[in-house]
Amino acid sequence: MSPGMTLDKTGLFISKPIATMLVLIYLLQSTLLIFLIKDKYELHKIIDYQRARLTDMEEKLKIFQVIEDFQIGFTDQEKERLARVIFEESNKYTYDPLLIMAVILTESTFKKGQVSSVGARGVMQVMPATGRDLAIRSGMGWDNSDQLFDPVKNIQLGTLHLFEQIIKFKDVKKGIIAYNLGETRLRGKLRNNKPLPRQYYRRIWENYGMLKEKYDI
């Protein structure tokens, strides 16, 4: 065999420069294949991200539509803020956003500036003492009870309060009842084996069912 020649598995003689070139071509093809696989993976990530964003936008639009249909007295800017905070708090606590809006409909009929006969305020009818306690414990900050008329602050505190009640009672139904009745009073009824009030819970689920049927978020 002459110098500069090599024998491949087929028994053919190949010059070393050609063999080197074939190796380089093989390496180039392998590198290109790896690049294409990685590029495809990155493309799928981008597509998945865009799909998730599109899903989020569709959900926000549906939330905004519910607000648009039921709200009383809010400006366009406030409606946008309501939609954003309902979407964000739903994701934070893994709520169905329609449940939050069912609570709002039940508590205040989505009317701006509502104050109950016992002093509960805002769209989710948060009591000032409860709002102050929640705000301080969660680090949201608290100036005075007028903050509860800010729909964003009100919903942040209201959804946190509902979440805490559900966690404490380890039951969605009892958590919703406690949101309206109060934790202490509900524990008293449970301790004394007294029947739980059903009217508030029933109204919540009637509103929830209505929203689910109409908007199907």
N, C-alpha and C positions, 0 to 999 in steps of 0.2 A: 504494500500500500504506500502510495507516495505521500510525502509530507503535506500537511494542510488538508488532508482528506479524513473524513470520519464515516463510520458505518452505522446507519440507523437500523431499527428493528426489522425493516423490510429487506435488508441486505444491500440496499443501494448506497453507493458512495456519495457523500455530500461534502463539499468544501467547507472549511471552517468558517469563512466569511458568510456563506449562505446559512450554515447552521446557526451562527450568531444572529443573523437577521431573522431567522425563523423563531428563535428564542425571544427576540425583541418584539416580534409581531405577536407572539403568544402572550407575552407580558402586557403589551398594549391592549390586546383584546380583553384580557382578564381585568385590567384596570378600568377599561371602558364599561365592562359588564358590571363591575362593582359600583361605578359611578351611576350607571343607569338604574340599578337596584336602589341605591341611596336616593337618587333623584325622584324615583317613583314613590318611595316611602315619604319623602318630604312633600311631594305633590298630594299624596293621600292625606297627610296631616293638614295641609292647607285647605283641601276640600272639606274635611271633617270640621275644621274650625269655621269655615264659611257656612256650612250647613247648620252648625250650632248657633251661629250669629243670626241666621235667617229664622231659625225656630224661636229664638229669644225675641226678635223683632215682631214676629207674628203674635206671640203671647202678649207682648206689651201693647200692641195695637188692639187686641181683644179686650185687655184690661181697660185701656183708654175708652173703648166703645161702651163698656158697662158704665164707666164713670160719666161719660157724655150723656147716656140715656137716663141716668138716675139723679145726678148731682143737682143741687139747688144752691145757687149763689156763688159758685167758684169761678174765678177768671180762667182764661185759657192757660195761662202760665201755672196757676194752681192745679188745674186738672192734669197737666203734664207732670207736675211734681207728685201728685197723688198716684198716678200710674207708675211712676218710677219707684216710689217707696214701697208700693204694694208688691211690685215685681221683686224688688230686692229683699224685702222681709219674707216673702214666700220662699225664696231660695234659701235664705238663712236658716229658717226653721222647718224647711221641707213641708210647708203648707201648700194646699191647693189655693191659688189666689182667689178662687171663687168663695172659699170659706171665709177669708178675711172680708171680702166684700159683702158676704151674707151677714156677718157680724155688724158691719157698718150700716147696712140697710136696716137691720133690726134695731140697732142702737140709736141711729140719728137720721134714718132715711136719706143719708148722704147730703144732709143739709148743713151748710156752713154756719158756724157759731152757735151750735146747739148747747143749751145748758139744761140739765134735768132738774126736777123738783128737789133732789137731794144734793145738787151741786156738781154732778158729773159733767165733764166738758168735752167738747170736740166730737169728731166723727165717730170715735170708738168709745165715747162717754167714759173717760178716765177720771176717777176721783182725784182731786188735788193731792191728798195725802198719799195715795197710791202712786201717783205720778212722781211726786217728789222722792219717795223711797226708791222707786225703780230707777229714776234718773241718776240719783246719787250712787246707788250700788253698781250701776252699769257704766258709770263714768261719762254719761251724756251731758252732765252739767244741769244746774237748776237755778233759775232766777226767781220766778214766781209762777203762780198757777195760770197766768195768761199765756204761757208757753203752750198750754194744752190746746189753744185755738190754732196753733200752727199745725196744719194737717200732717206734715212730715213727722214732727216730734210726737204728735198724738198717736199716729199709727206705729211708730217705732216703739213707743211705750206700751200701747195696747196689745200689739202682737207679742211683745216680750211677756207681758202679764198673762196672756192666755197660754203661752208656752209653759210658763212656770206652773200654772195651775194644772195643766195636763200632766206635766212631769210629777208634781207632788201627789196627785191622786191616781197616777198611772192609768188614766182612763180619759178618753176624749170627751165622752158625755159628761162625766163629773167635772172635768176641767172647764167645759163650757158653762155648766150650771154655776160653778164657783166664780167664774168671771162676772156673772150677774149677781149672784146671791152673796158672794163674799166667802172667803176661805173659812173663816171662823164659824159662820152660821152653818155652812155645809157640813163641817166636821161635827158640829153639835147635833145635826139631824142624823148623821150616820151613826154617831155614838149612841143616840137614843132610839135607833131603829125607826125613825120617822120617815114617812114617804117623801121622796124628793120632788120639788116642784118641777113640772114638765112643760109649762106653757112657754117659757123662754127658749128652752132647748128645741121645742117643736117649731117655734117661729124661725129659729136659725135654720133648721133643716128644710123647712118649707121654702125659705128664701134661697137656700143653697140649691135645692132641687130645681127651682124656677130658673136660676141663673145657669145651672148645668144644662138644662134642656134648651135654653135660648141661645147660649153662647158657646157651650161645649169647649172650654179652654183646656 
